[in-house]
Amino acid sequence: MGVLYVVPTPVGNMEDITLRAIKVLKEADFVLAEDTRTSGILLKHFDISNKLVSHHKFNEHGTSAAVVERLLAGATAALISDAGTPGISDPGFLLIREAVKAGVEVQCLPGATAMIPALVSSGLPCDRFCFEGFLPQKKGRRSRIKALAGEERTMVFYESPYRVLKLLEQLAEEFGTERRVSVCREISKIHEECVRGTLDEAMAHFREHEPRGEFVVVVAGNDPATKS
């Protein structure tokens, strides 16, 4: 029986990939990629000439069964996304679930993700936290934020540049404008930036400076003593 390797890839700086990840990508029988064009650039950078197979959120329901069959037959596959760790706000969960159900060995390599650097560098408590990923764009968005108002752990959100200011405004409505926040963008890239302060201060910053890049928003948990 083969092995399904879940391989994190850099979220920005190419040097963030691990030596083990490069080895697995070179030796796997095939590589499952969210976007073969994007992943092709990564593989070329590390002189990896392996077969890329398209596997993304629009086809994973139809392709997972065939991949599992190949794994059961002894093939070894490496699953990657465009950046970061597959399954974390990226395709991968469905295939991993089906491989586990079929008894295939699944190994996830440690590696790059935008969430952890943003959390650790925020200056907010990171011993206990909850990851919310991308909130719904429309239906259920406000109700989810409202439900998190009393959450005492540090919260981590992913957001696009087009909705990050809206997210901060909605958080301020439910959490209060003085809640602490760290807004990080373009992690490990040339224009990496973290804006730390209150929600009010973060909103003021991004009203003055147009949001660009991909964002990780880290928000302090509710402190019952301050009735935030």
Residue frames as qw, qx, qy, qz and C-alpha x, y, z in Angstrom:
[[0.000, 0.887, 0.462, 0.000, 0.00, 0.00, 0.00],
 [0.406, 0.507, -0.017, 0.760, 1.19, 3.51, -0.79],
 [0.322, -0.496, -0.427, 0.684, 1.37, 6.63, 1.35],
 [0.132, 0.854, 0.314, 0.394, -0.37, 9.98, 1.01],
 [0.480, -0.214, -0.227, 0.820, 2.01, 12.74, 2.05],
 [0.013, 0.942, 0.327, 0.078, 0.47, 16.11, 2.88],
 [0.642, 0.011, 0.001, 0.766, 3.20, 18.60, 2.05],
 [0.057, -0.909, -0.210, 0.356, 3.15, 22.26, 3.18],
 [0.596, 0.406, 0.202, 0.663, 4.62, 24.71, 0.69],
 [0.290, -0.152, -0.190, 0.926, 5.90, 28.27, 1.23],
 [0.104, 0.820, 0.533, -0.180, 3.33, 31.04, 1.76],
 [0.157, 0.972, -0.080, -0.154, 5.84, 33.57, 0.45],
 [0.032, -0.764, 0.633, 0.120, 9.58, 33.12, 0.73],
 [0.849, 0.268, -0.427, -0.161, 10.69, 30.04, -1.22],
 [0.297, 0.426, -0.755, 0.401, 13.32, 29.32, 1.44],
 [0.547, -0.289, 0.446, -0.647, 10.58, 28.40, 3.91],
 [0.911, 0.084, -0.298, -0.270, 10.21, 24.92, 2.40],
 [0.660, -0.552, 0.507, -0.049, 11.77, 22.04, 4.35],
 [0.070, 0.480, -0.832, -0.269, 14.40, 19.62, 3.10],
 [0.356, 0.123, 0.915, -0.142, 12.03, 16.75, 3.77],
 [0.533, 0.632, 0.320, -0.463, 9.30, 18.40, 1.68],
 [0.336, 0.683, -0.499, -0.415, 11.68, 18.69, -1.28],
 [0.110, -0.263, 0.956, 0.067, 12.66, 15.02, -0.89],
 [0.456, 0.343, 0.767, -0.294, 9.04, 13.86, -0.81],
 [0.499, 0.715, 0.057, -0.487, 8.10, 15.99, -3.82],
 [0.222, 0.597, -0.695, -0.332, 10.99, 14.48, -5.78],
 [0.050, -0.184, 0.982, -0.010, 10.34, 10.85, -4.82],
 [0.567, 0.292, 0.551, -0.538, 6.53, 10.64, -4.87],
 [0.445, 0.258, 0.780, 0.357, 4.96, 8.82, -7.81],
 [0.114, 0.615, 0.436, 0.647, 2.86, 11.90, -8.51],
 [0.135, -0.175, -0.378, 0.899, 2.05, 15.30, -7.00],
 [0.007, -0.723, -0.675, -0.145, -1.52, 16.50, -6.49],
 [0.249, -0.077, -0.069, 0.963, -1.66, 20.27, -6.95],
 [0.191, 0.675, 0.496, -0.511, -4.37, 22.88, -6.39],
 [0.464, 0.850, -0.040, -0.244, -3.12, 24.84, -9.42],
 [0.898, 0.054, 0.212, 0.380, -0.58, 23.05, -11.60],
 [0.423, 0.761, -0.011, 0.492, 0.69, 26.35, -13.03],
 [0.325, -0.852, 0.257, -0.319, 1.44, 27.80, -9.59],
 [0.843, -0.409, 0.346, 0.043, 2.93, 24.56, -8.31],
 [0.838, 0.425, 0.084, 0.331, 4.92, 24.16, -11.52],
 [0.168, 0.861, -0.245, 0.413, 6.82, 27.33, -10.64],
 [0.607, -0.658, 0.395, -0.207, 7.62, 25.93, -7.19],
 [0.944, -0.042, 0.300, 0.134, 8.82, 22.58, -8.52],
 [0.661, 0.650, -0.028, 0.374, 10.92, 24.22, -11.22],
 [0.133, -0.889, 0.306, -0.312, 12.56, 26.45, -8.60],
 [0.606, -0.528, 0.582, -0.120, 13.76, 23.34, -6.74],
 [0.280, 0.447, -0.782, -0.331, 14.59, 21.39, -9.90],
 [0.478, 0.071, 0.827, -0.287, 11.82, 18.87, -9.31],
 [0.393, 0.209, -0.568, -0.692, 10.51, 17.20, -12.44],
 [0.200, 0.155, 0.938, -0.239, 7.61, 15.18, -11.11],
 [0.102, -0.411, -0.723, -0.546, 4.18, 14.61, -12.62],
 [0.186, 0.087, 0.374, -0.905, 1.60, 17.18, -11.50],
 [0.117, -0.434, -0.855, -0.257, -2.05, 16.13, -11.25],
 [0.221, -0.376, -0.031, -0.899, -4.78, 18.74, -10.84],
 [0.419, -0.440, -0.780, 0.154, -6.66, 18.36, -7.54],
 [0.012, -0.153, 0.178, -0.972, -8.72, 21.35, -6.36],
 [0.304, 0.201, 0.630, -0.686, -12.02, 22.24, -4.72],
 [0.601, 0.360, -0.112, -0.705, -13.92, 22.05, -8.01],
 [0.724, 0.270, -0.573, -0.275, -12.88, 18.50, -8.89],
 [0.042, -0.385, 0.848, -0.361, -11.87, 16.83, -5.61],
 [0.720, 0.026, 0.451, -0.527, -15.27, 15.16, -5.18],
 [0.872, 0.419, -0.061, -0.244, -14.76, 13.40, -8.49],
 [0.554, 0.606, -0.552, 0.148, -11.04, 12.65, -8.33],
 [0.383, -0.582, 0.609, -0.380, -10.50, 11.52, -4.72],
 [0.925, -0.036, 0.312, -0.214, -11.78, 7.98, -5.27],
 [0.830, 0.517, -0.158, 0.137, -9.40, 7.39, -8.18],
 [0.133, 0.731, -0.546, 0.386, -6.46, 8.75, -6.19],
 [0.646, -0.412, 0.532, -0.361, -7.29, 6.45, -3.27],
 [0.969, 0.210, 0.103, -0.078, -7.39, 3.49, -5.67],
 [0.600, 0.647, -0.371, 0.288, -3.88, 4.33, -6.85],
 [0.207, -0.645, 0.581, -0.450, -2.69, 4.62, -3.25],
 [0.855, -0.181, 0.386, -0.296, -4.23, 1.25, -2.39],
 [0.914, 0.397, -0.042, 0.066, -2.39, -0.20, -5.36],
 [0.818, -0.235, 0.008, 0.525, 0.93, 0.96, -3.95],
 [0.378, 0.644, 0.081, 0.660, 1.49, 4.42, -5.42],
 [0.408, -0.480, -0.343, 0.697, 2.88, 7.23, -3.27],
 [0.164, 0.773, 0.361, 0.495, 1.36, 10.71, -3.65],
 [0.303, -0.212, -0.293, 0.882, 2.28, 14.17, -2.41],
 [0.009, 0.811, 0.559, 0.174, -0.61, 16.57, -1.85],
 [0.316, -0.181, -0.111, 0.925, 0.15, 20.30, -2.04],
 [0.172, 0.866, 0.454, -0.123, -1.88, 23.51, -2.28],
 [0.408, 0.813, 0.023, 0.414, -0.90, 26.84, -3.81],
 [0.167, 0.555, -0.480, 0.658, 0.63, 27.92, -0.49],
 [0.480, -0.412, 0.474, -0.613, 0.69, 26.69, 3.09],
 [0.211, -0.104, 0.959, -0.156, -0.69, 23.42, 4.43],
 [0.389, -0.166, -0.687, -0.590, -3.38, 21.56, 2.44],
 [0.427, -0.474, -0.769, 0.049, -6.65, 21.26, 4.32],
 [0.245, -0.544, -0.367, 0.714, -6.18, 24.53, 6.22],
 [0.303, 0.748, 0.132, -0.575, -8.52, 26.84, 4.27],
 [0.248, 0.506, -0.661, -0.495, -7.32, 24.96, 1.17],
 [0.886, 0.104, -0.282, -0.354, -8.42, 21.79, -0.65],
 [0.270, 0.417, -0.839, 0.220, -7.27, 18.49, 0.80],
 [0.478, -0.188, 0.621, -0.592, -9.68, 17.45, 3.53],
 [0.866, 0.196, 0.030, -0.459, -11.89, 15.29, 1.32],
 [0.718, 0.428, -0.548, 0.027, -8.99, 13.28, -0.06],
 [0.044, 0.407, -0.767, 0.494, -7.37, 12.89, 3.35],
 [0.647, -0.094, 0.441, -0.615, -10.68, 11.70, 4.82],
 [0.903, 0.271, -0.129, -0.307, -11.21, 9.14, 2.05],
 [0.521, 0.483, -0.674, 0.202, -7.63, 7.89, 2.32],
 [0.218, -0.323, 0.721, -0.572, -8.00, 7.42, 6.08],
 [0.800, 0.053, 0.240, -0.548, -11.32, 5.60, 5.59],
 [0.861, 0.380, -0.310, -0.137, -9.65, 3.25, 3.10],
 [0.881, -0.415, 0.118, 0.194, -6.84, 2.48, 5.53],
 [0.648, 0.575, -0.092, 0.491, -4.17, 4.32, 3.56],
 [0.582, -0.432, -0.217, 0.655, -1.29, 5.73, 5.59],
 [0.169, 0.898, 0.167, 0.370, -1.45, 9.54, 5.70],
 [0.615, -0.340, -0.173, 0.690, 1.54, 11.57, 6.82],
 [0.121, 0.961, 0.163, 0.186, 1.42, 15.35, 7.16],
 [0.641, 0.153, -0.198, 0.725, 4.80, 17.05, 7.09],
 [0.253, -0.768, -0.261, 0.527, 5.41, 20.02, 9.42],
 [0.447, 0.191, 0.341, 0.805, 5.85, 23.24, 7.53],
 [0.027, 0.047, 0.051, 0.997, 4.64, 26.61, 6.35],
 [0.091, -0.701, -0.700, -0.103, 1.31, 28.13, 7.28],
 [0.076, 0.571, 0.021, 0.817, 0.31, 31.79, 7.55],
 [0.589, -0.681, -0.318, -0.296, -1.69, 31.27, 10.72],
 [0.791, -0.426, -0.242, 0.367, 1.06, 30.45, 13.24],
 [0.475, 0.118, -0.052, 0.871, 3.54, 33.26, 12.41],
 [0.170, -0.577, -0.209, -0.771, 0.71, 35.81, 12.57],
 [0.698, -0.624, -0.318, -0.152, -0.48, 34.46, 15.91],
 [0.770, -0.288, -0.211, 0.529, 2.93, 34.24, 17.56],
 [0.383, 0.158, 0.023, 0.910, 4.05, 37.70, 16.36],
 [0.195, -0.728, -0.442, -0.487, 0.78, 39.36, 17.38],
 [0.059, 0.314, -0.504, 0.803, 1.78, 39.90, 21.00],
 [0.707, -0.274, 0.022, -0.652, -1.55, 38.37, 22.02],
 [0.593, -0.316, 0.709, -0.213, -1.83, 35.19, 24.10],
 [0.621, 0.376, -0.559, -0.399, -1.07, 32.17, 21.91],
 [0.152, -0.215, 0.932, -0.249, -1.15, 29.35, 24.45],
 [0.336, 0.428, 0.826, -0.149, -4.84, 28.84, 23.66],
 [0.205, 0.359, -0.236, -0.879, -6.52, 30.04, 20.47],
 [0.625, 0.416, 0.646, -0.135, -9.27, 29.24, 17.98],
 [0.142, -0.196, 0.583, 0.776, -8.86, 29.30, 14.22],
 [0.499, 0.545, 0.455, -0.497, -11.89, 30.55, 12.29],
 [0.473, 0.153, 0.650, 0.575, -10.34, 30.71, 8.82],
 [0.085, -0.144, -0.356, -0.919, -12.45, 32.55, 6.24],
 [0.332, 0.328, 0.609, -0.641, -15.84, 33.63, 7.55],
 [0.410, 0.561, 0.694, 0.188, -18.86, 33.21, 5.24],
 [0.216, 0.141, 0.237, 0.937, -18.98, 36.09, 2.79],
 [0.363, -0.330, -0.227, -0.841, -22.70, 36.67, 3.25],
 [0.770, -0.404, -0.280, -0.406, -25.12, 34.25, 4.91],
 [0.870, -0.374, -0.269, 0.174, -24.11, 33.42, 8.47],
 [0.504, 0.420, -0.268, 0.706, -21.26, 35.93, 8.67],
 [0.221, -0.582, 0.206, -0.755, -22.77, 38.30, 11.25],
 [0.851, -0.422, -0.066, -0.307, -24.26, 35.51, 13.33],
 [0.879, 0.043, -0.293, 0.374, -20.84, 33.81, 13.52],
 [0.281, 0.451, -0.297, 0.793, -19.13, 37.01, 14.62],
 [0.517, -0.555, 0.070, -0.648, -21.85, 37.61, 17.20],
 [0.942, -0.260, -0.201, -0.060, -21.38, 34.08, 18.54],
 [0.749, 0.167, -0.301, 0.566, -17.65, 34.78, 19.02],
 [0.091, -0.805, 0.084, -0.580, -18.15, 37.94, 21.07],
 [0.680, -0.652, 0.223, -0.250, -17.73, 36.03, 24.33],
 [0.928, 0.182, -0.217, 0.242, -14.85, 33.81, 23.13],
 [0.482, -0.848, 0.192, 0.113, -12.02, 34.11, 25.67],
 [0.764, -0.130, 0.392, 0.496, -9.31, 32.55, 23.51],
 [0.002, -0.554, 0.372, 0.745, -7.35, 34.51, 20.92],
 [0.716, 0.508, 0.452, -0.157, -9.10, 34.25, 17.54],
 [0.250, -0.366, 0.588, 0.677, -7.48, 33.92, 14.12],
 [0.620, 0.637, 0.366, -0.277, -9.21, 34.81, 10.85],
 [0.432, 0.000, 0.547, 0.717, -8.16, 34.73, 7.19],
 [0.319, 0.793, 0.371, -0.361, -9.44, 37.52, 4.95],
 [0.583, 0.452, 0.350, 0.577, -8.99, 38.98, 1.49],
 [0.246, -0.103, -0.053, 0.962, -7.92, 42.60, 0.91],
 [0.204, -0.363, -0.469, -0.779, -11.42, 43.36, -0.40],
 [0.601, -0.588, -0.439, -0.316, -13.18, 42.46, 2.86],
 [0.574, -0.075, -0.548, 0.604, -10.60, 43.01, 5.59],
 [0.056, -0.178, 0.206, -0.960, -11.85, 46.49, 6.51],
 [0.649, -0.302, -0.319, -0.621, -15.42, 45.20, 6.55],
 [0.752, -0.197, -0.605, 0.174, -14.29, 42.40, 8.88],
 [0.330, 0.022, -0.454, 0.827, -12.66, 44.86, 11.27],
 [0.320, -0.234, -0.013, -0.918, -15.81, 47.02, 11.28],
 [0.757, -0.282, -0.438, -0.393, -18.04, 44.03, 11.99],
 [0.657, -0.123, -0.599, 0.440, -15.73, 42.82, 14.75],
 [0.103, 0.133, -0.311, 0.935, -15.76, 46.29, 16.31],
 [0.524, -0.320, -0.233, -0.754, -19.58, 46.33, 16.27],
 [0.846, -0.308, -0.398, -0.175, -19.77, 43.10, 18.26],
 [0.768, -0.133, -0.391, 0.490, -16.53, 43.15, 20.29],
 [0.283, -0.912, -0.094, 0.280, -16.10, 46.87, 20.92],
 [0.501, 0.832, -0.149, 0.187, -13.65, 49.25, 19.29],
 [0.220, -0.809, 0.518, -0.172, -11.03, 48.85, 22.06],
 [0.961, -0.101, 0.257, 0.028, -10.51, 45.11, 21.53],
 [0.232, -0.670, 0.584, 0.396, -6.84, 44.42, 20.68],
 [0.866, 0.451, 0.210, -0.054, -5.98, 43.15, 17.22],
 [0.307, -0.526, 0.583, 0.537, -3.00, 42.36, 15.03],
 [0.740, 0.608, 0.178, -0.225, -3.58, 42.54, 11.29],
 [0.433, -0.457, 0.626, 0.460, -0.83, 40.84, 9.29],
 [0.728, 0.631, 0.070, -0.258, -0.49, 40.83, 5.53],
 [0.654, 0.656, -0.374, 0.047, 1.82, 39.18, 3.01],
 [0.719, -0.588, 0.369, -0.014, 3.47, 36.93, 5.61],
 [0.722, -0.264, 0.494, 0.407, 7.07, 35.98, 4.67],
 [0.569, 0.642, 0.334, 0.390, 6.87, 38.10, 1.51],
 [0.432, 0.267, -0.039, 0.861, 8.73, 41.32, 0.65],
 [0.192, -0.469, -0.044, -0.861, 5.91, 43.60, 1.79],
 [0.526, -0.405, -0.729, 0.168, 5.11, 41.77, 5.03],
 [0.085, -0.410, 0.193, -0.888, 3.45, 44.08, 7.54],
 [0.371, -0.468, -0.780, 0.189, 1.69, 43.80, 10.90],
 [0.168, -0.517, 0.005, -0.839, -0.61, 46.53, 12.20],
 [0.448, -0.310, -0.771, 0.328, -1.14, 46.14, 15.94],
 [0.104, -0.137, 0.238, -0.956, -3.43, 48.10, 18.24],
 [0.428, 0.302, 0.633, -0.570, -7.14, 48.39, 18.91],
 [0.431, 0.492, 0.720, 0.231, -9.79, 47.60, 16.34],
 [0.133, 0.943, 0.207, -0.226, -10.43, 51.34, 16.13],
 [0.198, -0.741, 0.451, 0.456, -6.76, 52.02, 15.33],
 [0.442, -0.021, 0.806, 0.392, -6.60, 49.21, 12.78],
 [0.377, 0.721, 0.580, 0.043, -9.71, 50.50, 11.01],
 [0.030, 0.939, -0.053, -0.338, -8.23, 54.00, 10.86],
 [0.354, -0.485, 0.640, 0.480, -5.03, 52.61, 9.34],
 [0.376, 0.168, 0.826, 0.385, -6.75, 50.70, 6.55],
 [0.276, 0.855, 0.420, -0.130, -9.12, 53.55, 5.76],
 [0.021, -0.893, 0.267, 0.363, -6.02, 55.62, 5.09],
 [0.044, -0.490, 0.803, 0.336, -3.94, 52.86, 3.45],
 [0.800, 0.204, -0.250, -0.506, -5.62, 50.65, 0.85],
 [0.750, -0.298, 0.585, -0.085, -5.47, 46.99, 1.94],
 [0.625, 0.556, -0.490, -0.245, -3.32, 44.85, -0.35],
 [0.236, 0.343, -0.899, 0.138, -2.29, 41.22, -0.20],
 [0.678, -0.330, -0.634, -0.170, -3.65, 38.33, 1.83],
 [0.232, -0.596, 0.357, -0.681, -4.49, 38.98, 5.48],
 [0.567, -0.274, -0.749, 0.208, -4.41, 37.13, 8.79],
 [0.283, -0.634, 0.076, -0.716, -6.38, 38.93, 11.50],
 [0.519, -0.139, -0.750, 0.387, -5.57, 37.97, 15.09],
 [0.347, -0.632, -0.094, -0.686, -8.04, 39.24, 17.70],
 [0.017, -0.249, 0.756, -0.605, -7.75, 39.20, 21.47],
 [0.343, -0.397, -0.848, -0.073, -10.23, 37.04, 23.31],
 [0.370, -0.730, -0.192, -0.542, -12.90, 38.51, 25.52],
 [0.301, 0.110, -0.678, 0.662, -11.69, 39.38, 29.00],
 [0.366, -0.660, -0.641, -0.139, -14.71, 39.08, 31.34],
 [0.436, -0.494, -0.339, 0.672, -13.00, 41.43, 33.79],
 [0.093, -0.214, 0.165, 0.958, -13.15, 44.29, 31.27],
 [0.461, 0.561, 0.587, -0.358, -16.61, 43.38, 29.94],
 [0.049, -0.339, 0.536, 0.772, -15.32, 43.80, 26.35]]
